[in-house]
Amino acid sequence: MAADRPGAPARAWQRMLSGRRLDLLDPSPLDIEIADIAHGLARVARWNGQTSGDHAFSVAQHSLLVEALFCRLERQASPEARLAALLHDAPEYVIGDMISPFKSVMGGSYKECEQRLQHAIHLRFSLPPELSADLRKAIKRADQIAAYFEATALAGFSIAEATEFFGRPRGFSADSFDLAPRSVVAAQRDFLGRFAAIEQDRIAQSAGTTSRR
């Protein structure tokens, strides 16, 4: 991002392509749009860009992989739970994907900013600001399985290294998922498509619940 000119007022907001102005210190759900999230995540590289292939493996693709793994782990997951899995890294459309070593260096300030954004994103899409412990655990497990497959297939990790940091998944095969890095246009389209499909399921579930009352 370009530096602000010397003497300019301090700025803690980012202008989005939708026209929204998102304040990182006090993010409002009203300034969050799924189009901005998809656009940003499709252009943020996982693993600091250190992956094989003609394209970066984006956070948008990672999010799709985690949601797919989550659905395998939780066969009866509600549309709300699946949406929470899809949006588990959504704050990175603003703050980028900080690799774990850098998060350790940054400390608590990074996590506070991330949590504020995550809460606002959840409120924007009618999810609980704080997920249940069981749901967080299930999404985290899917996230770690995804990280293992990405690390070994794309990021140059040996099986021993990936197992040490992420655990070796049981009952899953990388061949069951598409790990080929996609263009930003394809990743953005696929992310928006999956969001729309989950939203349709939410609407259908809500209509079914209402009709039974």
CORRAFEN-V173062 format. One record per residue. N is the residue number from 1. PHI is phi in degrees with one decimal (999 if undefined). D_CENTER is the distance of its C-alpha to the mean C-alpha in Angstrom with 2 decimals. Layout:
BEGIN
N,PHI,D_CENTER + N,PHI,D_CENTER
END
This chain:
BEGIN
1,999,21.40 + 2,-65.6,25.14 + 3,-72.9,26.99 + 4,-70.3,28.54 + 5,-67.9,32.31 + 6,-56.8,34.38 + 7,87.0,35.44 + 8,-70.3,32.76 + 9,-59.8,31.41 + 10,-59.3,28.48 + 11,-128.4,25.24 + 12,-124.9,21.94 + 13,-125.6,20.43 + 14,-125.4,18.85 + 15,-81.0,20.11 + 16,-98.1,17.71 + 17,-64.8,19.00 + 18,-70.3,19.32 + 19,101.7,21.79 + 20,-67.8,19.94 + 21,-119.2,20.51 + 22,-94.9,17.77 + 23,-86.7,19.35 + 24,-72.4,17.30 + 25,-79.7,20.04 + 26,-143.5,20.17 + 27,-68.2,17.30 + 28,-97.9,18.57 + 29,-56.9,16.74 + 30,-69.7,19.26 + 31,-99.9,17.87 + 32,-111.5,14.38 + 33,-126.4,14.25 + 34,-63.3,11.86 + 35,-62.8,13.66 + 36,-67.0,12.82 + 37,-61.8,9.05 + 38,-62.1,9.50 + 39,-60.7,12.14 + 40,-68.4,10.48 + 41,-64.6,7.37 + 42,-69.6,10.16 + 43,-110.9,12.23 + 44,-101.6,10.39 + 45,-88.6,11.66 + 46,-73.0,10.65 + 47,59.2,13.74 + 48,57.1,15.16 + 49,81.4,16.13 + 50,-86.6,18.42 + 51,-132.8,17.92 + 52,-79.6,20.58 + 53,115.3,20.90 + 54,-76.1,21.76 + 55,-124.3,18.24 + 56,-69.2,15.40 + 57,-86.1,12.73 + 58,-85.3,9.78 + 59,-65.3,6.09 + 60,-61.6,6.51 + 61,-65.2,8.76 + 62,-59.0,7.04 + 63,-63.4,4.62 + 64,-64.7,8.18 + 65,-65.0,9.85 + 66,-62.1,8.40 + 67,-64.6,9.28 + 68,-65.5,12.52 + 69,-65.4,13.36 + 70,-59.4,12.83 + 71,-65.6,15.24 + 72,-69.9,17.62 + 73,-74.4,17.68 + 74,-120.9,18.06 + 75,-61.8,20.32 + 76,-102.9,21.17 + 77,-61.9,17.79 + 78,-73.2,18.02 + 79,-57.7,16.10 + 80,-63.0,14.81 + 81,-65.6,13.53 + 82,-64.8,11.89 + 83,-66.0,10.21 + 84,-60.4,9.06 + 85,-66.0,7.63 + 86,-61.8,5.95 + 87,-97.0,4.61 + 88,-63.3,4.36 + 89,-112.8,2.56 + 90,-56.6,4.14 + 91,-56.9,7.20 + 92,-70.4,6.93 + 93,-67.6,8.32 + 94,-106.5,11.28 + 95,-100.6,11.68 + 96,79.2,10.45 + 97,-97.9,9.41 + 98,-79.5,12.35 + 99,-67.1,13.75 + 100,-52.3,15.08 + 101,-58.9,18.64 + 102,-73.7,18.00 + 103,-59.7,16.27 + 104,-63.6,19.52 + 105,-70.6,21.56 + 106,-69.4,19.92 + 107,77.1,20.30 + 108,-67.3,19.76 + 109,-62.3,19.44 + 110,-63.4,15.97 + 111,-64.1,14.80 + 112,-62.6,16.73 + 113,-64.2,15.16 + 114,-61.0,11.58 + 115,-66.8,12.93 + 116,-60.2,14.78 + 117,-65.4,11.97 + 118,-62.8,9.98 + 119,-61.5,13.40 + 120,-65.1,14.11 + 121,-63.8,11.07 + 122,-60.7,12.11 + 123,-63.8,15.64 + 124,-59.1,15.11 + 125,-109.3,14.07 + 126,58.7,16.62 + 127,-108.3,14.68 + 128,-62.2,16.30 + 129,-55.1,15.50 + 130,-116.0,15.79 + 131,-76.6,14.83 + 132,-65.7,17.68 + 133,-60.3,18.19 + 134,-65.2,18.40 + 135,-68.5,15.11 + 136,-58.7,13.32 + 137,-63.8,15.40 + 138,-66.5,14.62 + 139,-65.7,10.81 + 140,-62.3,11.60 + 141,-63.2,14.09 + 142,-62.0,11.95 + 143,-62.6,9.62 + 144,-70.3,13.01 + 145,-64.1,14.47 + 146,-59.8,11.89 + 147,-61.8,12.57 + 148,-61.8,16.24 + 149,-65.0,16.36 + 150,-63.6,14.65 + 151,-61.3,16.93 + 152,-81.7,20.02 + 153,-88.1,19.62 + 154,-127.0,18.30 + 155,-103.2,18.40 + 156,80.6,22.01 + 157,-76.6,21.82 + 158,-74.8,24.77 + 159,-60.3,24.43 + 160,-63.9,26.04 + 161,-63.8,23.64 + 162,-63.2,20.50 + 163,-64.2,22.28 + 164,-62.1,23.16 + 165,-91.8,19.74 + 166,-119.4,17.54 + 167,80.7,20.32 + 168,-90.9,21.59 + 169,-68.8,20.27 + 170,-110.1,23.13 + 171,82.6,23.55 + 172,-128.6,20.88 + 173,-129.7,21.59 + 174,-61.4,19.58 + 175,-66.5,21.96 + 176,-80.1,20.42 + 177,-130.8,17.23 + 178,-86.6,17.04 + 179,-103.4,15.91 + 180,-69.7,17.74 + 181,-58.2,15.90 + 182,-107.0,16.07 + 183,-65.3,17.12 + 184,-62.2,14.94 + 185,-64.9,16.83 + 186,-68.2,16.17 + 187,-64.4,12.41 + 188,-64.5,12.29 + 189,-61.8,14.84 + 190,-66.7,13.32 + 191,-64.1,10.00 + 192,-63.6,12.44 + 193,-64.4,14.73 + 194,-68.3,12.62 + 195,-58.1,11.77 + 196,-63.0,15.53 + 197,-65.7,16.60 + 198,-66.4,14.94 + 199,-62.0,16.44 + 200,-62.5,19.73 + 201,-65.4,19.70 + 202,-63.6,19.23 + 203,-63.2,22.13 + 204,-64.5,24.22 + 205,-64.5,23.77 + 206,-64.7,24.70 + 207,-66.1,27.67 + 208,-65.3,28.80 + 209,-65.7,28.71 + 210,-66.2,30.62 + 211,-69.1,33.20 + 212,-84.8,34.04 + 213,-81.2,34.91
END
